[in-house]
Amino acid sequence: MQRYIDKFMNYLKVEKNASAHTITNYTVDLDVFKDFLGDKEIETVDHLSLRRFLAELRAKNYAKRTVARKLASLRSFFRFLFREGHIKKNPITAVLTPKLDKKLPLFLDTARIDRLLSTPTDRNIAGLRDRALLETLYSTGIRVSELVGLDLGDIDFISGVIKVLGKGSKERIVPIGEPALGAIRKYIDKRMGYKTEDKDAVFLNKSGGRLTDRSVRRALDKHIKTCGIIEKISPHSLRHSFATHLLDRGADLRSVQELLGHMNLSTTQIYTHVTMERLKSVYDKAHPRA
């Protein structure tokens, strides 16, 4: 089993150019399946074996979404093995993906967004950095991994766009608003006299190195508490807010898909459910016979 996993991981890295996050998830999922198989050869796995594996995950109280993700990892794995001729039949084609409950993304309304973005102080470099990164997240809708990967050369201050390296190392150009650009300018001007280990990175930690995903989350948590927002907000919530506010103000779904860097339109369509929920809420409150 392990040699097949190694072949699959090499395929993901070399041919699919998968991200480190994707590689980690696949590794975790396939290791769980390898432990389930024990000494059983991969060639002997059939759809009944896979169903027993899913039943064991449910018995261990794995969440539906976790089970679905592990099944998706196995689908890719067995599809690879079948295509490469390592197995004669793909057993997972007979296994259905469990139906998931629709979970609407959490987002902030514009009033709370304004409150959050105005929370970081402009009296020190940490506050200027946090204001810049929060403004950038909301202005562009980029992922946290894309934010911390930004280099100074990726920002075009004249045209008002940034170059983003997204999932699968795919580049895209994203517009960025003047408030975010202004916040970035102030931060960069302030840090000019400070020691920097990574001169290319836009956002730096206190040691001068490139900021990490975790540091961004900690900064957001601090400012969420300061401004009194009680919802459990993550950096991804700013991405959700970005998409929802665009659609609420008339942006078309295809444009929002491009801005978010979604490969499939179906991934973006969840935001139409968010806006529809808001319309229903307004209807219920305002119509006398709702």
Contacts in CASP RR format, 6 or more apart in sequence:
PFRMAT RR
TARGET T0000
AUTHOR 0000-0000-0000
METHOD contacts of the structure
MODEL  1
MQRYIDKFMNYLKVEKNASAHTITNYTVDLDVFKDFLGDKEIETVDHLSL
RRFLAELRAKNYAKRTVARKLASLRSFFRFLFREGHIKKNPITAVLTPKL
DKKLPLFLDTARIDRLLSTPTDRNIAGLRDRALLETLYSTGIRVSELVGL
DLGDIDFISGVIKVLGKGSKERIVPIGEPALGAIRKYIDKRMGYKTEDKD
AVFLNKSGGRLTDRSVRRALDKHIKTCGIIEKISPHSLRHSFATHLLDRG
ADLRSVQELLGHMNLSTTQIYTHVTMERLKSVYDKAHPRA
1 34 0 8 1.000
1 37 0 8 1.000
1 38 0 8 1.000
1 41 0 8 1.000
1 42 0 8 1.000
2 34 0 8 1.000
4 42 0 8 1.000
4 77 0 8 1.000
4 81 0 8 1.000
4 86 0 8 1.000
5 27 0 8 1.000
5 30 0 8 1.000
5 31 0 8 1.000
5 34 0 8 1.000
5 77 0 8 1.000
7 80 0 8 1.000
7 84 0 8 1.000
7 86 0 8 1.000
8 26 0 8 1.000
8 30 0 8 1.000
8 76 0 8 1.000
8 77 0 8 1.000
8 80 0 8 1.000
8 81 0 8 1.000
9 23 0 8 1.000
9 26 0 8 1.000
9 27 0 8 1.000
11 80 0 8 1.000
12 18 0 8 1.000
12 22 0 8 1.000
12 23 0 8 1.000
12 26 0 8 1.000
13 23 0 8 1.000
16 168 0 8 1.000
17 168 0 8 1.000
17 169 0 8 1.000
18 26 0 8 1.000
18 168 0 8 1.000
19 145 0 8 1.000
19 167 0 8 1.000
19 168 0 8 1.000
19 169 0 8 1.000
21 145 0 8 1.000
22 167 0 8 1.000
22 168 0 8 1.000
25 69 0 8 1.000
25 73 0 8 1.000
26 73 0 8 1.000
26 76 0 8 1.000
26 77 0 8 1.000
29 69 0 8 1.000
29 70 0 8 1.000
29 73 0 8 1.000
29 74 0 8 1.000
30 73 0 8 1.000
30 74 0 8 1.000
30 77 0 8 1.000
32 57 0 8 1.000
32 70 0 8 1.000
33 53 0 8 1.000
33 70 0 8 1.000
33 74 0 8 1.000
36 53 0 8 1.000
36 56 0 8 1.000
37 45 0 8 1.000
37 49 0 8 1.000
40 49 0 8 1.000
42 81 0 8 1.000
42 86 0 8 1.000
42 87 0 8 1.000
43 86 0 8 1.000
43 87 0 8 1.000
43 88 0 8 1.000
45 91 0 8 1.000
46 91 0 8 1.000
47 91 0 8 1.000
47 92 0 8 1.000
47 93 0 8 1.000
47 94 0 8 1.000
47 95 0 8 1.000
49 91 0 8 1.000
50 74 0 8 1.000
50 91 0 8 1.000
50 92 0 8 1.000
50 95 0 8 1.000
51 95 0 8 1.000
54 67 0 8 1.000
54 71 0 8 1.000
54 95 0 8 1.000
54 98 0 8 1.000
57 66 0 8 1.000
57 67 0 8 1.000
57 70 0 8 1.000
58 67 0 8 1.000
62 70 0 8 1.000
64 98 0 8 1.000
64 100 0 8 1.000
64 101 0 8 1.000
65 100 0 8 1.000
67 98 0 8 1.000
68 97 0 8 1.000
68 98 0 8 1.000
68 100 0 8 1.000
71 92 0 8 1.000
71 95 0 8 1.000
71 97 0 8 1.000
71 98 0 8 1.000
72 97 0 8 1.000
74 92 0 8 1.000
75 92 0 8 1.000
78 87 0 8 1.000
78 90 0 8 1.000
78 91 0 8 1.000
78 92 0 8 1.000
79 90 0 8 1.000
79 92 0 8 1.000
81 87 0 8 1.000
81 90 0 8 1.000
82 89 0 8 1.000
82 90 0 8 1.000
102 270 0 8 1.000
102 273 0 8 1.000
104 270 0 8 1.000
104 273 0 8 1.000
104 274 0 8 1.000
104 277 0 8 1.000
105 236 0 8 1.000
105 237 0 8 1.000
105 240 0 8 1.000
105 244 0 8 1.000
105 270 0 8 1.000
105 271 0 8 1.000
105 274 0 8 1.000
106 231 0 8 1.000
106 232 0 8 1.000
106 233 0 8 1.000
106 237 0 8 1.000
106 240 0 8 1.000
107 237 0 8 1.000
107 240 0 8 1.000
107 241 0 8 1.000
107 243 0 8 1.000
107 244 0 8 1.000
107 245 0 8 1.000
107 274 0 8 1.000
108 116 0 8 1.000
108 229 0 8 1.000
108 231 0 8 1.000
108 233 0 8 1.000
108 237 0 8 1.000
108 238 0 8 1.000
108 241 0 8 1.000
110 245 0 8 1.000
112 227 0 8 1.000
112 229 0 8 1.000
113 138 0 8 1.000
113 238 0 8 1.000
113 241 0 8 1.000
113 245 0 8 1.000
115 227 0 8 1.000
115 228 0 8 1.000
115 229 0 8 1.000
116 134 0 8 1.000
116 223 0 8 1.000
116 224 0 8 1.000
116 227 0 8 1.000
116 229 0 8 1.000
117 131 0 8 1.000
117 134 0 8 1.000
117 135 0 8 1.000
117 138 0 8 1.000
117 179 0 8 1.000
118 227 0 8 1.000
119 223 0 8 1.000
119 226 0 8 1.000
119 227 0 8 1.000
120 127 0 8 1.000
120 128 0 8 1.000
120 130 0 8 1.000
120 131 0 8 1.000
120 134 0 8 1.000
120 223 0 8 1.000
121 127 0 8 1.000
122 128 0 8 1.000
122 131 0 8 1.000
122 186 0 8 1.000
125 187 0 8 1.000
125 190 0 8 1.000
125 191 0 8 1.000
125 194 0 8 1.000
126 206 0 8 1.000
128 183 0 8 1.000
128 186 0 8 1.000
128 187 0 8 1.000
128 190 0 8 1.000
129 187 0 8 1.000
129 191 0 8 1.000
129 203 0 8 1.000
129 204 0 8 1.000
129 211 0 8 1.000
130 219 0 8 1.000
130 223 0 8 1.000
131 183 0 8 1.000
131 186 0 8 1.000
131 187 0 8 1.000
132 180 0 8 1.000
132 182 0 8 1.000
132 183 0 8 1.000
132 184 0 8 1.000
132 186 0 8 1.000
132 187 0 8 1.000
132 203 0 8 1.000
133 147 0 8 1.000
133 203 0 8 1.000
133 211 0 8 1.000
133 216 0 8 1.000
133 219 0 8 1.000
134 219 0 8 1.000
134 220 0 8 1.000
134 223 0 8 1.000
134 238 0 8 1.000
135 179 0 8 1.000
135 180 0 8 1.000
135 182 0 8 1.000
135 183 0 8 1.000
135 184 0 8 1.000
136 142 0 8 1.000
136 147 0 8 1.000
136 150 0 8 1.000
136 162 0 8 1.000
136 176 0 8 1.000
136 180 0 8 1.000
136 183 0 8 1.000
136 184 0 8 1.000
137 144 0 8 1.000
137 147 0 8 1.000
137 235 0 8 1.000
137 238 0 8 1.000
137 239 0 8 1.000
137 242 0 8 1.000
138 180 0 8 1.000
138 238 0 8 1.000
138 241 0 8 1.000
138 242 0 8 1.000
139 176 0 8 1.000
139 177 0 8 1.000
139 179 0 8 1.000
139 180 0 8 1.000
139 242 0 8 1.000
140 162 0 8 1.000
140 164 0 8 1.000
140 174 0 8 1.000
140 175 0 8 1.000
140 176 0 8 1.000
140 180 0 8 1.000
140 242 0 8 1.000
140 259 0 8 1.000
141 174 0 8 1.000
141 238 0 8 1.000
141 239 0 8 1.000
141 242 0 8 1.000
141 243 0 8 1.000
141 259 0 8 1.000
141 260 0 8 1.000
142 162 0 8 1.000
142 164 0 8 1.000
142 174 0 8 1.000
142 239 0 8 1.000
143 166 0 8 1.000
143 167 0 8 1.000
143 236 0 8 1.000
143 239 0 8 1.000
144 213 0 8 1.000
144 216 0 8 1.000
144 217 0 8 1.000
144 235 0 8 1.000
144 236 0 8 1.000
145 166 0 8 1.000
145 213 0 8 1.000
146 164 0 8 1.000
146 165 0 8 1.000
146 166 0 8 1.000
147 203 0 8 1.000
147 216 0 8 1.000
147 235 0 8 1.000
148 201 0 8 1.000
148 203 0 8 1.000
148 210 0 8 1.000
148 211 0 8 1.000
148 212 0 8 1.000
148 213 0 8 1.000
148 216 0 8 1.000
149 165 0 8 1.000
149 201 0 8 1.000
149 202 0 8 1.000
149 210 0 8 1.000
150 162 0 8 1.000
150 164 0 8 1.000
150 201 0 8 1.000
150 202 0 8 1.000
150 203 0 8 1.000
151 200 0 8 1.000
151 201 0 8 1.000
151 202 0 8 1.000
152 188 0 8 1.000
152 199 0 8 1.000
152 200 0 8 1.000
152 201 0 8 1.000
152 202 0 8 1.000
153 163 0 8 1.000
153 200 0 8 1.000
154 162 0 8 1.000
154 163 0 8 1.000
154 164 0 8 1.000
154 202 0 8 1.000
155 162 0 8 1.000
155 176 0 8 1.000
155 181 0 8 1.000
155 184 0 8 1.000
155 202 0 8 1.000
156 162 0 8 1.000
156 163 0 8 1.000
157 181 0 8 1.000
157 185 0 8 1.000
160 175 0 8 1.000
160 176 0 8 1.000
160 177 0 8 1.000
160 178 0 8 1.000
160 181 0 8 1.000
161 173 0 8 1.000
161 174 0 8 1.000
161 175 0 8 1.000
161 176 0 8 1.000
162 173 0 8 1.000
162 174 0 8 1.000
162 176 0 8 1.000
163 171 0 8 1.000
163 172 0 8 1.000
163 173 0 8 1.000
164 171 0 8 1.000
164 172 0 8 1.000
164 173 0 8 1.000
164 174 0 8 1.000
165 171 0 8 1.000
166 172 0 8 1.000
166 261 0 8 1.000
167 261 0 8 1.000
167 263 0 8 1.000
170 261 0 8 1.000
172 258 0 8 1.000
172 261 0 8 1.000
174 259 0 8 1.000
175 259 0 8 1.000
184 202 0 8 1.000
188 202 0 8 1.000
191 204 0 8 1.000
194 208 0 8 1.000
195 208 0 8 1.000
196 204 0 8 1.000
196 208 0 8 1.000
196 209 0 8 1.000
197 204 0 8 1.000
197 207 0 8 1.000
197 208 0 8 1.000
197 209 0 8 1.000
198 204 0 8 1.000
198 208 0 8 1.000
198 209 0 8 1.000
198 210 0 8 1.000
201 209 0 8 1.000
201 210 0 8 1.000
201 211 0 8 1.000
203 210 0 8 1.000
203 211 0 8 1.000
203 216 0 8 1.000
204 210 0 8 1.000
204 211 0 8 1.000
205 211 0 8 1.000
205 212 0 8 1.000
205 215 0 8 1.000
216 235 0 8 1.000
217 234 0 8 1.000
217 235 0 8 1.000
220 233 0 8 1.000
220 234 0 8 1.000
220 235 0 8 1.000
224 233 0 8 1.000
231 237 0 8 1.000
239 260 0 8 1.000
240 271 0 8 1.000
240 274 0 8 1.000
242 259 0 8 1.000
243 256 0 8 1.000
243 259 0 8 1.000
243 260 0 8 1.000
243 268 0 8 1.000
243 271 0 8 1.000
244 271 0 8 1.000
244 274 0 8 1.000
244 275 0 8 1.000
246 255 0 8 1.000
246 256 0 8 1.000
246 259 0 8 1.000
247 253 0 8 1.000
247 256 0 8 1.000
247 271 0 8 1.000
247 272 0 8 1.000
247 274 0 8 1.000
247 275 0 8 1.000
248 275 0 8 1.000
248 278 0 8 1.000
253 265 0 8 1.000
253 268 0 8 1.000
253 269 0 8 1.000
253 271 0 8 1.000
253 272 0 8 1.000
254 265 0 8 1.000
256 268 0 8 1.000
256 271 0 8 1.000
257 265 0 8 1.000
257 267 0 8 1.000
257 268 0 8 1.000
260 267 0 8 1.000
260 268 0 8 1.000
262 268 0 8 1.000
283 290 0 8 1.000
284 290 0 8 1.000
END
